[in-house]
Amino acid sequence: MGCVRRAINLRADRPLHFLVGGVRFGNHNVGDDAILEGVVKILKKVRPNCEITVLTDQPRYTANKLGVKAFKYQFVVPSSGKINRLFRMISRVFENLIQVYLVLRSDVVVFGGGTILSDSPAVILRLVSWAIFADKRLVHFPGGMNPGNSPDTLKRLLEISKEFDLFMVRDIESKNRLVKAGFKSESVHVTIDPAFNISLSSVPVESDAELHWLDKSRNIVGIGISQEPDCAHHNNPVEWGRIADFLIESLGVDVIFLPSNTQTGKDILAMRRTMETMTYKQRAHLVETELTPQAEILAISQLQIMISSRMHQLIFSALATTPFVGISRCAKIDSFLATFEMNPAAKVSACTLENIRPALEATWAMRNEIRSTLISKRRLLLETALETEKLFAKCLDTISSRPKPHRKLVMRGKSFLAACFMRYSMS
């Protein structure tokens, strides 16, 4: 792939400091973990002497796994009740103080994480506001944007976009939505999800011993069911059970249910309910341990097919060159499948055996040919992932020759107030 040119130091007297924020990293979601790991790998590859600090829900785990410094992102999850609201107000003060401190000691504030621009815009608006107040550089790593933001949120995103030194997204559809909202087309760069950058580094993956639940003597098909709010009410355990039974009975395979989000009440719950409805449940296995991105990629690489409504499980399948069948739960799934000139087998709201069966049979029959195609496609995708590194290196080269932003005091004051009083939820 070639080497990424190292950017010269913004400050000659010490290493460059990055603060990484975005979605709730360290929150038992292997997709978000993959994004964070990809971003950290890019930062370290482009700037080997950097210092990285991450806002995460599991500071100790994140720090040990990625070799970074880490601080708690959110102390109290918002919920109903007067007592909780009181703790929420108190913890908000501590969160603000920590974030201000971390922003002040950083050189570049980095953002990343899935469809944060549409799912959690308040998170990026709040941290950007602190960065503007502190006169810091801003970089947005490739994420996506589903439709549905309110005009007010789009307006605020447009206002802060002018303060970014580099703004990348992971698909052309996200760029088009931003441009329609008023972003300058030339300021938004399309590359690919940072999870792909994991495979650009020669890092050893977990041993096969950790995947003892895989019987390599049998053909295995993986199933991933998302239990996120945008599709949880559509999941039909009976239909998913029929799909699993069909795979076992008609194709002669075993089935493994792979969760992407292992939080209580998320994917594992949906999969347990599915297995309870199955006729051949003795031929199915539910993985209840939390896997790292590398371990999940390794597991998927040993499957015949991966069926999922989880974006990053489809990404992992592409990295593992395992044929996959995508179930659409939102625009980001459709955009990713379009990269491979594929359509979703069905929407989550219409995921029945009858609707998905043609895609399953066709993928099974052509799985060897599909795998060969994915090998070639993977090479192109990794080249696009390398483009993220090149753009970031070029950005650091550019801003290293410029003076600090020196934003107007009025702007900085408004940003300070916006960060202090911004709500956590915003459509």
Contacts in CASP RR format, 6 or more apart in sequence:
PFRMAT RR
TARGET T0000
AUTHOR 0000-0000-0000
METHOD contacts of the structure
MODEL  1
MGCVRRAINLRADRPLHFLVGGVRFGNHNVGDDAILEGVVKILKKVRPNC
EITVLTDQPRYTANKLGVKAFKYQFVVPSSGKINRLFRMISRVFENLIQV
YLVLRSDVVVFGGGTILSDSPAVILRLVSWAIFADKRLVHFPGGMNPGNS
PDTLKRLLEISKEFDLFMVRDIESKNRLVKAGFKSESVHVTIDPAFNISL
SSVPVESDAELHWLDKSRNIVGIGISQEPDCAHHNNPVEWGRIADFLIES
LGVDVIFLPSNTQTGKDILAMRRTMETMTYKQRAHLVETELTPQAEILAI
SQLQIMISSRMHQLIFSALATTPFVGISRCAKIDSFLATFEMNPAAKVSA
CTLENIRPALEATWAMRNEIRSTLISKRRLLLETALETEKLFAKCLDTIS
SRPKPHRKLVMRGKSFLAACFMRYSMS
1 200 0 8 1.000
1 382 0 8 1.000
1 383 0 8 1.000
1 386 0 8 1.000
2 386 0 8 1.000
4 45 0 8 1.000
4 46 0 8 1.000
4 386 0 8 1.000
4 389 0 8 1.000
4 390 0 8 1.000
4 393 0 8 1.000
5 390 0 8 1.000
5 393 0 8 1.000
5 397 0 8 1.000
6 46 0 8 1.000
6 47 0 8 1.000
6 48 0 8 1.000
6 393 0 8 1.000
7 46 0 8 1.000
7 47 0 8 1.000
7 393 0 8 1.000
7 394 0 8 1.000
7 395 0 8 1.000
7 396 0 8 1.000
7 397 0 8 1.000
7 400 0 8 1.000
8 396 0 8 1.000
8 397 0 8 1.000
8 400 0 8 1.000
9 15 0 8 1.000
9 16 0 8 1.000
9 49 0 8 1.000
9 400 0 8 1.000
10 16 0 8 1.000
10 107 0 8 1.000
10 108 0 8 1.000
10 396 0 8 1.000
10 399 0 8 1.000
10 400 0 8 1.000
11 107 0 8 1.000
15 47 0 8 1.000
15 49 0 8 1.000
15 50 0 8 1.000
15 51 0 8 1.000
16 47 0 8 1.000
16 49 0 8 1.000
16 50 0 8 1.000
16 51 0 8 1.000
16 107 0 8 1.000
16 108 0 8 1.000
16 396 0 8 1.000
17 50 0 8 1.000
17 51 0 8 1.000
17 53 0 8 1.000
17 105 0 8 1.000
17 106 0 8 1.000
17 107 0 8 1.000
17 108 0 8 1.000
18 43 0 8 1.000
18 47 0 8 1.000
18 50 0 8 1.000
18 51 0 8 1.000
18 52 0 8 1.000
18 53 0 8 1.000
18 106 0 8 1.000
18 107 0 8 1.000
18 108 0 8 1.000
18 109 0 8 1.000
18 110 0 8 1.000
19 53 0 8 1.000
19 54 0 8 1.000
19 55 0 8 1.000
19 102 0 8 1.000
19 103 0 8 1.000
19 106 0 8 1.000
19 108 0 8 1.000
19 109 0 8 1.000
19 110 0 8 1.000
20 36 0 8 1.000
20 39 0 8 1.000
20 40 0 8 1.000
20 43 0 8 1.000
20 52 0 8 1.000
20 53 0 8 1.000
20 54 0 8 1.000
20 55 0 8 1.000
20 68 0 8 1.000
20 110 0 8 1.000
20 111 0 8 1.000
20 112 0 8 1.000
21 54 0 8 1.000
21 55 0 8 1.000
21 73 0 8 1.000
21 109 0 8 1.000
21 110 0 8 1.000
21 111 0 8 1.000
21 112 0 8 1.000
21 123 0 8 1.000
21 127 0 8 1.000
22 55 0 8 1.000
22 111 0 8 1.000
22 112 0 8 1.000
22 113 0 8 1.000
22 116 0 8 1.000
22 120 0 8 1.000
22 123 0 8 1.000
22 124 0 8 1.000
22 127 0 8 1.000
23 32 0 8 1.000
23 35 0 8 1.000
23 112 0 8 1.000
23 113 0 8 1.000
23 114 0 8 1.000
23 116 0 8 1.000
23 119 0 8 1.000
23 120 0 8 1.000
23 123 0 8 1.000
24 32 0 8 1.000
24 56 0 8 1.000
24 57 0 8 1.000
24 73 0 8 1.000
24 74 0 8 1.000
25 32 0 8 1.000
25 33 0 8 1.000
25 35 0 8 1.000
25 36 0 8 1.000
25 54 0 8 1.000
25 55 0 8 1.000
25 56 0 8 1.000
25 57 0 8 1.000
25 62 0 8 1.000
25 73 0 8 1.000
26 32 0 8 1.000
26 33 0 8 1.000
26 36 0 8 1.000
26 56 0 8 1.000
26 57 0 8 1.000
26 58 0 8 1.000
26 61 0 8 1.000
26 62 0 8 1.000
27 57 0 8 1.000
27 58 0 8 1.000
27 263 0 8 1.000
28 261 0 8 1.000
28 262 0 8 1.000
28 263 0 8 1.000
28 266 0 8 1.000
28 290 0 8 1.000
29 260 0 8 1.000
29 261 0 8 1.000
29 263 0 8 1.000
30 260 0 8 1.000
30 261 0 8 1.000
30 262 0 8 1.000
30 290 0 8 1.000
30 291 0 8 1.000
30 292 0 8 1.000
30 293 0 8 1.000
30 296 0 8 1.000
30 312 0 8 1.000
31 195 0 8 1.000
31 260 0 8 1.000
31 293 0 8 1.000
31 310 0 8 1.000
31 311 0 8 1.000
31 312 0 8 1.000
32 113 0 8 1.000
32 114 0 8 1.000
33 292 0 8 1.000
33 293 0 8 1.000
34 194 0 8 1.000
34 195 0 8 1.000
34 198 0 8 1.000
34 293 0 8 1.000
34 312 0 8 1.000
34 315 0 8 1.000
34 316 0 8 1.000
35 112 0 8 1.000
35 113 0 8 1.000
35 114 0 8 1.000
35 141 0 8 1.000
35 143 0 8 1.000
35 193 0 8 1.000
35 194 0 8 1.000
35 195 0 8 1.000
35 312 0 8 1.000
36 54 0 8 1.000
36 56 0 8 1.000
36 62 0 8 1.000
36 66 0 8 1.000
36 112 0 8 1.000
36 113 0 8 1.000
37 66 0 8 1.000
37 195 0 8 1.000
37 198 0 8 1.000
37 293 0 8 1.000
38 194 0 8 1.000
38 195 0 8 1.000
38 197 0 8 1.000
38 198 0 8 1.000
39 110 0 8 1.000
39 112 0 8 1.000
39 141 0 8 1.000
39 194 0 8 1.000
39 197 0 8 1.000
40 52 0 8 1.000
40 54 0 8 1.000
40 66 0 8 1.000
40 67 0 8 1.000
40 68 0 8 1.000
41 197 0 8 1.000
41 198 0 8 1.000
41 200 0 8 1.000
41 201 0 8 1.000
42 141 0 8 1.000
42 194 0 8 1.000
42 197 0 8 1.000
42 388 0 8 1.000
42 389 0 8 1.000
42 392 0 8 1.000
43 50 0 8 1.000
43 52 0 8 1.000
43 110 0 8 1.000
43 392 0 8 1.000
44 50 0 8 1.000
44 52 0 8 1.000
45 200 0 8 1.000
45 201 0 8 1.000
45 389 0 8 1.000
46 389 0 8 1.000
46 392 0 8 1.000
46 393 0 8 1.000
46 396 0 8 1.000
47 396 0 8 1.000
51 69 0 8 1.000
52 66 0 8 1.000
52 67 0 8 1.000
52 68 0 8 1.000
52 69 0 8 1.000
53 68 0 8 1.000
53 69 0 8 1.000
53 70 0 8 1.000
53 71 0 8 1.000
53 102 0 8 1.000
53 106 0 8 1.000
54 62 0 8 1.000
54 63 0 8 1.000
54 66 0 8 1.000
54 68 0 8 1.000
54 69 0 8 1.000
54 70 0 8 1.000
54 71 0 8 1.000
55 70 0 8 1.000
55 71 0 8 1.000
55 72 0 8 1.000
55 73 0 8 1.000
55 99 0 8 1.000
55 102 0 8 1.000
55 127 0 8 1.000
56 62 0 8 1.000
56 70 0 8 1.000
56 71 0 8 1.000
56 72 0 8 1.000
56 73 0 8 1.000
57 72 0 8 1.000
57 73 0 8 1.000
57 74 0 8 1.000
58 70 0 8 1.000
59 70 0 8 1.000
59 71 0 8 1.000
59 72 0 8 1.000
60 70 0 8 1.000
62 68 0 8 1.000
62 70 0 8 1.000
63 69 0 8 1.000
63 70 0 8 1.000
65 292 0 8 1.000
71 98 0 8 1.000
71 102 0 8 1.000
72 98 0 8 1.000
73 95 0 8 1.000
74 91 0 8 1.000
74 95 0 8 1.000
75 91 0 8 1.000
75 94 0 8 1.000
75 95 0 8 1.000
76 84 0 8 1.000
76 87 0 8 1.000
76 88 0 8 1.000
76 91 0 8 1.000
78 84 0 8 1.000
78 88 0 8 1.000
78 424 0 8 1.000
78 425 0 8 1.000
96 419 0 8 1.000
96 420 0 8 1.000
99 126 0 8 1.000
99 127 0 8 1.000
99 130 0 8 1.000
99 419 0 8 1.000
100 130 0 8 1.000
100 133 0 8 1.000
100 134 0 8 1.000
103 109 0 8 1.000
103 127 0 8 1.000
103 130 0 8 1.000
103 131 0 8 1.000
103 133 0 8 1.000
103 134 0 8 1.000
103 136 0 8 1.000
104 134 0 8 1.000
106 136 0 8 1.000
107 136 0 8 1.000
107 137 0 8 1.000
108 136 0 8 1.000
108 137 0 8 1.000
108 138 0 8 1.000
108 139 0 8 1.000
108 165 0 8 1.000
108 396 0 8 1.000
109 127 0 8 1.000
109 128 0 8 1.000
109 130 0 8 1.000
109 131 0 8 1.000
109 136 0 8 1.000
109 137 0 8 1.000
109 138 0 8 1.000
109 139 0 8 1.000
110 139 0 8 1.000
110 140 0 8 1.000
110 141 0 8 1.000
111 124 0 8 1.000
111 127 0 8 1.000
111 128 0 8 1.000
111 138 0 8 1.000
111 139 0 8 1.000
111 140 0 8 1.000
111 141 0 8 1.000
112 140 0 8 1.000
112 141 0 8 1.000
112 142 0 8 1.000
112 143 0 8 1.000
112 194 0 8 1.000
113 141 0 8 1.000
113 143 0 8 1.000
113 194 0 8 1.000
114 143 0 8 1.000
114 144 0 8 1.000
114 170 0 8 1.000
114 193 0 8 1.000
114 311 0 8 1.000
114 332 0 8 1.000
115 143 0 8 1.000
115 144 0 8 1.000
115 145 0 8 1.000
115 146 0 8 1.000
115 330 0 8 1.000
115 332 0 8 1.000
116 123 0 8 1.000
116 124 0 8 1.000
116 143 0 8 1.000
116 144 0 8 1.000
117 124 0 8 1.000
117 143 0 8 1.000
117 144 0 8 1.000
117 145 0 8 1.000
117 149 0 8 1.000
117 157 0 8 1.000
117 174 0 8 1.000
117 178 0 8 1.000
118 144 0 8 1.000
118 145 0 8 1.000
118 146 0 8 1.000
118 147 0 8 1.000
118 148 0 8 1.000
118 149 0 8 1.000
119 146 0 8 1.000
120 426 0 8 1.000
121 149 0 8 1.000
121 153 0 8 1.000
121 156 0 8 1.000
121 157 0 8 1.000
121 426 0 8 1.000
122 422 0 8 1.000
122 423 0 8 1.000
122 424 0 8 1.000
122 425 0 8 1.000
122 426 0 8 1.000
123 424 0 8 1.000
124 140 0 8 1.000
124 157 0 8 1.000
124 160 0 8 1.000
125 156 0 8 1.000
125 157 0 8 1.000
125 160 0 8 1.000
125 418 0 8 1.000
125 422 0 8 1.000
125 426 0 8 1.000
126 418 0 8 1.000
126 419 0 8 1.000
126 422 0 8 1.000
127 419 0 8 1.000
128 138 0 8 1.000
128 160 0 8 1.000
128 163 0 8 1.000
128 415 0 8 1.000
129 160 0 8 1.000
129 415 0 8 1.000
129 416 0 8 1.000
129 418 0 8 1.000
129 419 0 8 1.000
129 422 0 8 1.000
130 415 0 8 1.000
130 416 0 8 1.000
130 419 0 8 1.000
131 137 0 8 1.000
131 138 0 8 1.000
131 163 0 8 1.000
132 160 0 8 1.000
132 163 0 8 1.000
132 407 0 8 1.000
132 411 0 8 1.000
132 412 0 8 1.000
132 415 0 8 1.000
133 412 0 8 1.000
133 413 0 8 1.000
133 415 0 8 1.000
133 416 0 8 1.000
133 419 0 8 1.000
135 404 0 8 1.000
135 405 0 8 1.000
135 406 0 8 1.000
135 407 0 8 1.000
135 412 0 8 1.000
136 405 0 8 1.000
137 165 0 8 1.000
137 399 0 8 1.000
137 405 0 8 1.000
138 163 0 8 1.000
138 164 0 8 1.000
138 165 0 8 1.000
139 164 0 8 1.000
139 165 0 8 1.000
139 166 0 8 1.000
139 167 0 8 1.000
139 392 0 8 1.000
139 395 0 8 1.000
140 164 0 8 1.000
140 166 0 8 1.000
140 167 0 8 1.000
140 168 0 8 1.000
140 169 0 8 1.000
141 168 0 8 1.000
141 194 0 8 1.000
141 388 0 8 1.000
141 392 0 8 1.000
142 168 0 8 1.000
142 169 0 8 1.000
142 170 0 8 1.000
142 190 0 8 1.000
142 191 0 8 1.000
142 192 0 8 1.000
142 193 0 8 1.000
142 194 0 8 1.000
142 388 0 8 1.000
143 168 0 8 1.000
143 169 0 8 1.000
143 170 0 8 1.000
143 174 0 8 1.000
143 193 0 8 1.000
143 194 0 8 1.000
144 169 0 8 1.000
144 170 0 8 1.000
144 171 0 8 1.000
144 174 0 8 1.000
144 332 0 8 1.000
145 169 0 8 1.000
145 173 0 8 1.000
145 174 0 8 1.000
145 177 0 8 1.000
145 178 0 8 1.000
146 330 0 8 1.000
146 331 0 8 1.000
146 332 0 8 1.000
147 177 0 8 1.000
147 331 0 8 1.000
148 427 0 8 1.000
149 157 0 8 1.000
149 181 0 8 1.000
149 427 0 8 1.000
150 426 0 8 1.000
150 427 0 8 1.000
153 426 0 8 1.000
153 427 0 8 1.000
154 181 0 8 1.000
155 181 0 8 1.000
157 178 0 8 1.000
157 181 0 8 1.000
158 181 0 8 1.000
158 182 0 8 1.000
158 183 0 8 1.000
161 167 0 8 1.000
161 178 0 8 1.000
161 183 0 8 1.000
161 187 0 8 1.000
163 405 0 8 1.000
163 407 0 8 1.000
164 187 0 8 1.000
165 395 0 8 1.000
165 398 0 8 1.000
165 399 0 8 1.000
166 189 0 8 1.000
166 391 0 8 1.000
166 392 0 8 1.000
166 395 0 8 1.000
167 183 0 8 1.000
167 187 0 8 1.000
167 188 0 8 1.000
167 189 0 8 1.000
168 188 0 8 1.000
168 189 0 8 1.000
168 190 0 8 1.000
168 191 0 8 1.000
168 388 0 8 1.000
168 391 0 8 1.000
169 175 0 8 1.000
169 178 0 8 1.000
169 188 0 8 1.000
169 189 0 8 1.000
169 190 0 8 1.000
169 191 0 8 1.000
170 190 0 8 1.000
170 191 0 8 1.000
170 192 0 8 1.000
170 193 0 8 1.000
171 190 0 8 1.000
171 332 0 8 1.000
171 335 0 8 1.000
171 336 0 8 1.000
171 339 0 8 1.000
172 190 0 8 1.000
172 335 0 8 1.000
173 331 0 8 1.000
173 335 0 8 1.000
174 190 0 8 1.000
174 335 0 8 1.000
175 183 0 8 1.000
175 185 0 8 1.000
175 188 0 8 1.000
175 190 0 8 1.000
178 188 0 8 1.000
179 185 0 8 1.000
179 188 0 8 1.000
189 391 0 8 1.000
191 384 0 8 1.000
191 385 0 8 1.000
191 387 0 8 1.000
191 388 0 8 1.000
191 391 0 8 1.000
192 381 0 8 1.000
192 384 0 8 1.000
192 385 0 8 1.000
192 387 0 8 1.000
192 388 0 8 1.000
193 312 0 8 1.000
193 315 0 8 1.000
194 385 0 8 1.000
194 388 0 8 1.000
195 293 0 8 1.000
195 312 0 8 1.000
195 315 0 8 1.000
195 316 0 8 1.000
195 319 0 8 1.000
196 315 0 8 1.000
196 319 0 8 1.000
196 381 0 8 1.000
196 382 0 8 1.000
196 384 0 8 1.000
196 385 0 8 1.000
197 385 0 8 1.000
197 388 0 8 1.000
197 389 0 8 1.000
198 293 0 8 1.000
198 294 0 8 1.000
198 297 0 8 1.000
198 319 0 8 1.000
199 297 0 8 1.000
199 319 0 8 1.000
199 382 0 8 1.000
199 385 0 8 1.000
200 382 0 8 1.000
200 385 0 8 1.000
200 386 0 8 1.000
200 389 0 8 1.000
203 294 0 8 1.000
205 294 0 8 1.000
205 295 0 8 1.000
205 297 0 8 1.000
205 298 0 8 1.000
206 292 0 8 1.000
206 294 0 8 1.000
206 295 0 8 1.000
206 298 0 8 1.000
208 298 0 8 1.000
210 295 0 8 1.000
211 295 0 8 1.000
211 298 0 8 1.000
211 299 0 8 1.000
211 302 0 8 1.000
213 256 0 8 1.000
213 285 0 8 1.000
213 287 0 8 1.000
214 220 0 8 1.000
214 256 0 8 1.000
214 299 0 8 1.000
214 302 0 8 1.000
215 254 0 8 1.000
216 302 0 8 1.000
218 253 0 8 1.000
218 254 0 8 1.000
219 251 0 8 1.000
219 252 0 8 1.000
219 253 0 8 1.000
219 254 0 8 1.000
219 304 0 8 1.000
220 253 0 8 1.000
220 254 0 8 1.000
220 255 0 8 1.000
220 256 0 8 1.000
220 302 0 8 1.000
220 303 0 8 1.000
220 304 0 8 1.000
221 247 0 8 1.000
221 251 0 8 1.000
221 253 0 8 1.000
221 254 0 8 1.000
221 255 0 8 1.000
221 256 0 8 1.000
221 303 0 8 1.000
221 304 0 8 1.000
221 305 0 8 1.000
221 306 0 8 1.000
221 307 0 8 1.000
222 255 0 8 1.000
222 256 0 8 1.000
222 257 0 8 1.000
222 258 0 8 1.000
222 300 0 8 1.000
222 303 0 8 1.000
222 305 0 8 1.000
222 306 0 8 1.000
222 307 0 8 1.000
222 308 0 8 1.000
223 240 0 8 1.000
223 243 0 8 1.000
223 244 0 8 1.000
223 255 0 8 1.000
223 256 0 8 1.000
223 257 0 8 1.000
223 258 0 8 1.000
223 271 0 8 1.000
223 274 0 8 1.000
223 307 0 8 1.000
223 308 0 8 1.000
224 257 0 8 1.000
224 258 0 8 1.000
224 259 0 8 1.000
224 260 0 8 1.000
224 267 0 8 1.000
224 271 0 8 1.000
224 306 0 8 1.000
224 307 0 8 1.000
224 308 0 8 1.000
224 309 0 8 1.000
224 310 0 8 1.000
224 313 0 8 1.000
225 235 0 8 1.000
225 240 0 8 1.000
225 257 0 8 1.000
225 267 0 8 1.000
225 270 0 8 1.000
225 271 0 8 1.000
225 274 0 8 1.000
225 308 0 8 1.000
225 309 0 8 1.000
226 232 0 8 1.000
226 235 0 8 1.000
226 260 0 8 1.000
226 261 0 8 1.000
226 267 0 8 1.000
226 270 0 8 1.000
226 308 0 8 1.000
226 309 0 8 1.000
226 310 0 8 1.000
226 329 0 8 1.000
226 348 0 8 1.000
227 235 0 8 1.000
227 261 0 8 1.000
227 265 0 8 1.000
227 266 0 8 1.000
227 267 0 8 1.000
227 269 0 8 1.000
227 270 0 8 1.000
228 261 0 8 1.000
228 266 0 8 1.000
228 329 0 8 1.000
230 329 0 8 1.000
230 330 0 8 1.000
231 309 0 8 1.000
231 329 0 8 1.000
231 330 0 8 1.000
231 348 0 8 1.000
231 349 0 8 1.000
232 270 0 8 1.000
234 329 0 8 1.000
234 347 0 8 1.000
234 348 0 8 1.000
234 349 0 8 1.000
234 351 0 8 1.000
235 270 0 8 1.000
235 348 0 8 1.000
235 351 0 8 1.000
236 351 0 8 1.000
236 352 0 8 1.000
237 270 0 8 1.000
237 273 0 8 1.000
237 274 0 8 1.000
237 276 0 8 1.000
237 277 0 8 1.000
238 277 0 8 1.000
239 351 0 8 1.000
239 352 0 8 1.000
239 353 0 8 1.000
240 270 0 8 1.000
240 274 0 8 1.000
240 277 0 8 1.000
240 351 0 8 1.000
241 274 0 8 1.000
241 275 0 8 1.000
241 277 0 8 1.000
241 278 0 8 1.000
242 277 0 8 1.000
242 352 0 8 1.000
242 353 0 8 1.000
243 307 0 8 1.000
243 351 0 8 1.000
243 353 0 8 1.000
243 356 0 8 1.000
243 360 0 8 1.000
244 255 0 8 1.000
244 274 0 8 1.000
244 275 0 8 1.000
244 278 0 8 1.000
244 280 0 8 1.000
244 284 0 8 1.000
245 278 0 8 1.000
245 279 0 8 1.000
245 280 0 8 1.000
246 353 0 8 1.000
246 357 0 8 1.000
246 360 0 8 1.000
247 253 0 8 1.000
247 255 0 8 1.000
247 360 0 8 1.000
248 254 0 8 1.000
248 255 0 8 1.000
248 280 0 8 1.000
248 283 0 8 1.000
248 284 0 8 1.000
249 280 0 8 1.000
251 364 0 8 1.000
253 304 0 8 1.000
254 283 0 8 1.000
254 284 0 8 1.000
254 285 0 8 1.000
255 283 0 8 1.000
255 284 0 8 1.000
255 285 0 8 1.000
256 284 0 8 1.000
256 285 0 8 1.000
256 286 0 8 1.000
256 287 0 8 1.000
256 299 0 8 1.000
256 303 0 8 1.000
257 271 0 8 1.000
257 274 0 8 1.000
257 275 0 8 1.000
257 284 0 8 1.000
257 285 0 8 1.000
257 286 0 8 1.000
257 287 0 8 1.000
258 287 0 8 1.000
258 291 0 8 1.000
258 296 0 8 1.000
258 299 0 8 1.000
258 300 0 8 1.000
258 306 0 8 1.000
258 308 0 8 1.000
258 313 0 8 1.000
259 266 0 8 1.000
259 267 0 8 1.000
259 268 0 8 1.000
259 271 0 8 1.000
259 286 0 8 1.000
259 287 0 8 1.000
259 288 0 8 1.000
260 267 0 8 1.000
260 308 0 8 1.000
260 310 0 8 1.000
260 312 0 8 1.000
260 313 0 8 1.000
261 267 0 8 1.000
262 268 0 8 1.000
262 288 0 8 1.000
262 289 0 8 1.000
262 290 0 8 1.000
267 310 0 8 1.000
268 286 0 8 1.000
268 288 0 8 1.000
271 286 0 8 1.000
272 286 0 8 1.000
275 281 0 8 1.000
275 284 0 8 1.000
275 286 0 8 1.000
278 284 0 8 1.000
287 299 0 8 1.000
291 299 0 8 1.000
293 312 0 8 1.000
293 316 0 8 1.000
296 313 0 8 1.000
296 316 0 8 1.000
297 316 0 8 1.000
297 319 0 8 1.000
297 320 0 8 1.000
298 320 0 8 1.000
300 306 0 8 1.000
300 313 0 8 1.000
300 316 0 8 1.000
300 317 0 8 1.000
300 320 0 8 1.000
300 322 0 8 1.000
301 320 0 8 1.000
301 321 0 8 1.000
301 322 0 8 1.000
303 322 0 8 1.000
304 322 0 8 1.000
304 323 0 8 1.000
304 364 0 8 1.000
304 367 0 8 1.000
305 322 0 8 1.000
305 323 0 8 1.000
305 324 0 8 1.000
305 325 0 8 1.000
305 360 0 8 1.000
305 363 0 8 1.000
305 364 0 8 1.000
305 367 0 8 1.000
306 313 0 8 1.000
306 314 0 8 1.000
306 316 0 8 1.000
306 317 0 8 1.000
306 322 0 8 1.000
306 323 0 8 1.000
306 324 0 8 1.000
306 325 0 8 1.000
307 324 0 8 1.000
307 325 0 8 1.000
307 326 0 8 1.000
307 327 0 8 1.000
307 345 0 8 1.000
307 356 0 8 1.000
307 360 0 8 1.000
308 314 0 8 1.000
308 317 0 8 1.000
308 324 0 8 1.000
308 325 0 8 1.000
308 326 0 8 1.000
308 327 0 8 1.000
309 326 0 8 1.000
309 327 0 8 1.000
309 328 0 8 1.000
309 329 0 8 1.000
309 333 0 8 1.000
309 348 0 8 1.000
309 351 0 8 1.000
311 332 0 8 1.000
311 333 0 8 1.000
311 336 0 8 1.000
313 324 0 8 1.000
314 324 0 8 1.000
314 326 0 8 1.000
314 333 0 8 1.000
314 336 0 8 1.000
314 337 0 8 1.000
315 336 0 8 1.000
317 323 0 8 1.000
317 324 0 8 1.000
318 324 0 8 1.000
318 340 0 8 1.000
318 374 0 8 1.000
318 377 0 8 1.000
318 378 0 8 1.000
318 381 0 8 1.000
319 378 0 8 1.000
321 371 0 8 1.000
321 374 0 8 1.000
321 375 0 8 1.000
321 378 0 8 1.000
322 371 0 8 1.000
322 374 0 8 1.000
323 363 0 8 1.000
323 366 0 8 1.000
323 367 0 8 1.000
323 370 0 8 1.000
323 371 0 8 1.000
323 374 0 8 1.000
324 363 0 8 1.000
325 345 0 8 1.000
325 356 0 8 1.000
325 359 0 8 1.000
325 360 0 8 1.000
325 363 0 8 1.000
326 333 0 8 1.000
326 337 0 8 1.000
326 342 0 8 1.000
326 344 0 8 1.000
326 345 0 8 1.000
326 359 0 8 1.000
327 333 0 8 1.000
327 344 0 8 1.000
327 345 0 8 1.000
327 346 0 8 1.000
327 347 0 8 1.000
327 348 0 8 1.000
327 351 0 8 1.000
327 356 0 8 1.000
328 334 0 8 1.000
328 337 0 8 1.000
328 344 0 8 1.000
328 346 0 8 1.000
328 347 0 8 1.000
328 348 0 8 1.000
329 347 0 8 1.000
329 348 0 8 1.000
333 344 0 8 1.000
334 343 0 8 1.000
334 344 0 8 1.000
337 343 0 8 1.000
337 344 0 8 1.000
339 381 0 8 1.000
340 374 0 8 1.000
340 377 0 8 1.000
345 351 0 8 1.000
345 355 0 8 1.000
345 356 0 8 1.000
345 358 0 8 1.000
345 359 0 8 1.000
345 360 0 8 1.000
346 352 0 8 1.000
346 355 0 8 1.000
346 356 0 8 1.000
346 359 0 8 1.000
363 370 0 8 1.000
END
